[in-house]
């Protein structure tokens, strides 16, 4: 096989592997952002965290929130929910950053797959 063709094929496989690893990391992060609280399922994203924080800043200690499954959930302790959301968010983003840095530094398929 022509050397240029071989290098192009290797680069294509390398690029495909990187993209697959990025997708896998993003899926893992989304799973880590899921918070089960008071019978509801919430996604620990910036929007949910900001909304709960705003409710707390306005003096609310409890509220009914619509979870990610479109169900109303009575939250008796908003601060406790906020703490769980923040914990899940930071845990997920820290893991994302660690794995993403590893992918950025990878120079071949074997080093990518060792994460």
C-alpha positions as CSV (number, residue, x, y, z in Angstrom):
1,X,0.0,0.0,0.0
2,X,1.2,3.5,-0.8
3,X,2.8,5.2,2.3
4,X,0.6,8.3,1.9
5,X,-2.5,6.2,1.7
6,X,-1.4,4.2,4.8
7,X,-0.8,7.5,6.8
8,X,-4.2,8.9,5.7
9,X,-5.9,5.7,6.9
10,X,-4.1,5.8,10.2
11,X,-5.0,9.4,10.7
12,X,-8.7,8.7,9.8
13,X,-8.8,5.8,12.4
14,X,-7.1,8.1,15.0
15,X,-9.6,10.9,14.3
16,X,-12.5,8.5,14.5
17,X,-11.2,7.1,17.8
18,X,-10.9,10.6,19.3
19,X,-14.4,11.5,18.3
20,X,-15.8,8.2,19.7
21,X,-14.0,8.8,23.0
22,X,-15.4,12.4,23.2
23,X,-18.9,11.1,22.7
24,X,-18.3,8.4,25.4
25,X,-17.0,11.0,27.9
26,X,-20.0,13.3,27.2
27,X,-22.4,10.5,27.8
28,X,-20.7,9.6,31.0
29,X,-20.8,13.2,32.2
30,X,-24.5,13.4,31.4
31,X,-25.1,10.3,33.6
32,X,-23.1,11.8,36.4
33,X,-25.2,15.0,36.3
34,X,-28.4,13.1,37.1
35,X,-29.6,13.8,40.6
36,X,-32.4,11.7,42.1
37,X,-34.1,13.8,44.9
38,X,-37.5,13.5,46.6
39,X,-38.8,11.1,44.0
40,X,-37.8,13.3,41.1
41,X,-35.0,13.1,38.5
42,X,-33.1,16.4,38.0
43,X,-30.3,17.3,35.7
44,X,-27.5,19.2,37.5
45,X,-27.0,21.8,34.8
46,X,-26.4,25.5,35.0
47,X,-30.1,26.3,34.4
48,X,-31.4,24.1,37.2
49,X,-28.8,25.2,39.7
50,X,-29.4,28.9,38.9
51,X,-33.2,28.5,39.2
52,X,-32.9,26.7,42.6
53,X,-30.4,29.3,43.8
54,X,-32.7,32.1,42.8
55,X,-35.6,30.5,44.7
56,X,-33.4,30.3,47.8
57,X,-32.2,33.9,47.3
58,X,-35.9,35.0,47.2
59,X,-36.4,33.4,50.6
60,X,-38.1,30.2,49.6
61,X,-37.2,27.1,51.5
62,X,-39.6,24.8,49.6
63,X,-41.2,24.7,46.2
64,X,-42.7,22.5,43.6
65,X,-40.3,21.9,40.7
66,X,-40.8,20.1,37.4
67,X,-38.2,17.4,37.0
68,X,-36.5,16.2,33.8
69,X,-39.3,13.7,33.3
70,X,-41.9,16.5,33.3
71,X,-43.3,15.5,36.7
72,X,-44.1,18.0,39.5
73,X,-42.0,17.3,42.5
74,X,-42.5,18.9,46.0
75,X,-39.1,19.9,47.3
76,X,-39.2,20.6,51.1
77,X,-35.5,21.5,51.4
78,X,-34.3,23.6,48.5
79,X,-30.9,24.1,50.0
80,X,-30.4,20.4,50.3
81,X,-31.3,19.9,46.6
82,X,-29.0,22.8,45.6
83,X,-26.1,21.1,47.5
84,X,-26.7,17.8,45.7
85,X,-27.0,19.5,42.3
86,X,-23.7,21.4,42.9
87,X,-21.9,18.2,44.0
88,X,-23.1,16.3,41.0
89,X,-22.2,19.2,38.6
90,X,-18.7,19.7,40.0
91,X,-18.0,15.9,40.1
92,X,-19.1,15.5,36.5
93,X,-17.2,18.5,35.1
94,X,-14.0,17.6,36.9
95,X,-14.2,14.1,35.5
96,X,-14.9,15.6,32.0
97,X,-11.9,17.9,32.3
98,X,-9.6,15.1,33.3
99,X,-10.6,12.8,30.5
100,X,-10.7,15.6,27.9
101,X,-7.1,16.6,28.8
102,X,-6.0,13.1,28.4
103,X,-7.6,12.9,24.9
104,X,-6.0,16.3,23.9
105,X,-2.5,14.9,24.8
106,X,-3.0,11.6,23.0
107,X,-0.8,11.1,20.0
108,X,-1.9,7.6,19.0
109,X,-4.9,5.3,19.3
110,X,-3.3,3.1,22.0
111,X,-2.8,6.1,24.3
112,X,-6.4,7.2,23.8
113,X,-7.8,3.8,24.6
114,X,-5.9,3.5,27.9
115,X,-8.1,6.0,29.7
